[in-house]
Amino acid sequence: MSGSERSETGRLIVLCGLPGSGKSTLAHRMVLERGAVRLSPDDWMTALDIDVWSGSSRVRIESLQWDLTQQMLRAGVTVVIEWGVWARAERDLVRERARDLGAAVELHYLDVPVDELWRRVRRRDREDPAIERADLELWATQIEVPDRDELQLFDPSPPSTP
């Protein structure tokens, strides 16, 4: 096998959940435990002094992150995307495109009650303008929660190494 060939492809880890659900916490853990690369639009937008509520900027950042994700998957890297992916169509699209590259794809849905989301969002106090409880209640009705049939379309997490 030449140095440019790899015996395995990358792995895409998709984190799905509302603000405060623990996506960043889980992503950071996966970076440490699984040697993953974490891509978060909020981090990039903050670093570039872009309003995290700018929908058009978020779309452009996620597009850039997706281009980078595909390159890393081809190189055999494990990538965690921390985009929220509230819509089934979004999750289907990234799963199918990653699989086209030969990558395994995991989905982790973080199901957290609104009361706990609200407690966490208030504690972290990082959004400007601040997220209101009414926002979380509305978003909880808008997210397309993955069902059992959808979850079965994704690969299981690999077993932990001792």
C-alpha positions as CSV (number, residue, x, y, z in Angstrom):
1,M,0.0,0.0,0.0
2,S,1.4,3.4,-0.9
3,G,1.6,6.3,1.5
4,S,-1.3,8.0,-0.2
5,E,-3.6,5.0,0.2
6,R,-5.5,4.4,3.4
7,S,-6.9,1.1,4.7
8,E,-9.9,2.8,6.2
9,T,-12.1,5.8,5.5
10,G,-13.1,8.4,7.9
11,R,-16.1,8.5,10.2
12,L,-18.6,11.3,10.4
13,I,-20.3,11.9,13.8
14,V,-23.4,14.1,13.5
15,L,-24.7,15.8,16.7
16,C,-28.4,16.6,16.7
17,G,-30.0,18.7,19.5
18,L,-31.3,22.1,20.6
19,P,-29.1,24.8,22.2
20,G,-28.0,23.7,25.7
21,S,-28.5,20.0,24.9
22,G,-24.8,19.2,25.3
23,K,-23.6,19.0,21.8
24,S,-20.4,20.9,22.5
25,T,-19.7,18.9,25.6
26,L,-20.1,15.6,23.8
27,A,-18.0,16.9,20.8
28,H,-15.1,17.9,23.1
29,R,-15.2,14.5,24.7
30,M,-15.1,12.8,21.3
31,V,-12.1,14.9,20.3
32,L,-10.3,13.5,23.4
33,E,-11.6,9.9,23.3
34,R,-11.7,9.3,19.6
35,G,-9.2,11.6,18.1
36,A,-11.9,13.4,16.2
37,V,-11.8,16.9,14.7
38,R,-14.7,19.1,15.9
39,L,-16.4,21.6,13.6
40,S,-18.7,24.1,15.2
41,P,-20.2,27.0,13.2
42,D,-20.7,29.0,16.5
43,D,-16.9,28.8,17.2
44,W,-16.0,30.0,13.7
45,M,-18.6,32.8,13.7
46,T,-17.4,34.0,17.1
47,A,-13.7,33.9,16.1
48,L,-14.6,35.9,12.9
49,D,-16.8,38.4,14.9
50,I,-19.9,37.3,12.9
51,D,-23.3,37.5,14.6
52,V,-24.1,33.8,15.5
53,W,-27.8,34.6,14.7
54,S,-26.9,35.5,11.1
55,G,-28.6,32.7,9.1
56,S,-26.9,33.5,5.8
57,S,-23.4,33.6,7.5
58,R,-24.2,30.3,9.3
59,V,-25.1,28.7,5.9
60,R,-21.8,29.9,4.4
61,I,-19.8,28.7,7.4
62,E,-21.5,25.3,7.4
63,S,-20.8,25.0,3.7
64,L,-17.1,25.7,4.2
65,Q,-17.1,23.2,7.1
66,W,-18.7,20.6,4.9
67,D,-16.0,21.0,2.2
68,L,-13.4,20.6,4.9
69,T,-15.3,17.6,6.4
70,Q,-15.3,15.8,3.0
71,Q,-11.5,16.3,2.6
72,M,-10.9,14.9,6.1
73,L,-13.2,11.9,5.6
74,R,-11.4,11.1,2.4
75,A,-8.1,11.2,4.5
76,G,-9.5,8.8,7.1
77,V,-10.2,11.4,9.8
78,T,-13.1,11.2,12.3
79,V,-15.1,14.4,12.2
80,V,-17.7,15.7,14.6
81,I,-20.1,18.2,13.1
82,E,-21.9,20.3,15.7
83,W,-24.6,21.9,13.5
84,G,-27.7,20.9,15.4
85,V,-29.2,19.3,12.2
86,W,-32.8,19.8,13.3
87,A,-34.3,18.6,10.0
88,R,-34.4,15.0,8.8
89,A,-33.6,16.1,5.3
90,E,-30.3,17.7,6.6
91,R,-29.3,14.5,8.4
92,D,-30.2,12.4,5.4
93,L,-28.1,14.6,3.1
94,V,-24.9,14.5,5.2
95,R,-25.3,10.8,5.8
96,E,-25.7,10.0,2.1
97,R,-22.9,12.2,1.0
98,A,-20.5,10.9,3.7
99,R,-21.4,7.3,2.7
100,D,-20.7,8.2,-0.9
101,L,-17.2,8.9,0.3
102,G,-17.1,5.5,2.0
103,A,-17.3,6.9,5.5
104,A,-19.2,5.4,8.4
105,V,-21.8,7.9,9.8
106,E,-23.1,8.1,13.4
107,L,-26.0,10.1,14.7
108,H,-26.2,11.2,18.3
109,Y,-29.5,12.8,19.3
110,L,-29.3,14.7,22.6
111,D,-32.8,14.6,24.0
112,V,-33.0,17.1,26.9
113,P,-36.2,18.5,28.4
114,V,-36.9,22.2,27.9
115,D,-36.5,23.0,31.7
116,E,-33.0,21.6,31.6
117,L,-32.1,23.4,28.3
118,W,-33.3,26.6,29.9
119,R,-31.2,26.1,33.0
120,R,-28.1,25.3,30.9
121,V,-28.6,28.2,28.5
122,R,-29.0,30.7,31.4
123,R,-25.9,29.3,33.2
124,R,-23.6,29.6,30.1
125,D,-24.9,33.1,29.2
126,R,-23.0,33.3,26.0
127,E,-25.6,34.2,23.3
128,D,-26.2,37.9,22.4
129,P,-29.0,38.5,22.2
130,A,-29.8,35.9,24.9
131,I,-31.9,32.9,24.2
132,E,-35.3,33.2,25.9
133,R,-37.3,30.3,27.3
134,A,-40.0,31.0,24.7
135,D,-37.3,30.4,22.0
136,L,-36.5,27.0,23.4
137,E,-40.2,26.1,23.7
138,L,-40.7,27.0,20.1
139,W,-37.6,25.2,18.8
140,A,-38.7,22.1,20.7
141,T,-41.8,22.0,18.5
142,Q,-39.8,22.6,15.3
143,I,-37.0,20.0,15.6
144,E,-37.6,16.8,13.8
145,V,-36.7,14.2,16.4
146,P,-35.0,11.2,14.9
147,D,-37.2,8.1,15.2
148,R,-36.1,4.5,15.5
149,D,-36.3,3.9,11.7
150,E,-34.0,6.9,11.1
151,L,-31.6,6.0,13.8
152,Q,-31.2,2.5,12.2
153,L,-29.9,4.2,9.0
154,F,-26.8,5.3,10.9
155,D,-23.8,3.2,12.0
156,P,-23.3,2.3,15.6
157,S,-20.5,3.8,17.6
158,P,-17.4,1.6,17.7
159,P,-16.8,-0.2,20.9
160,S,-14.8,1.7,23.5
161,T,-11.2,0.7,23.9
162,P,-10.1,0.1,27.5
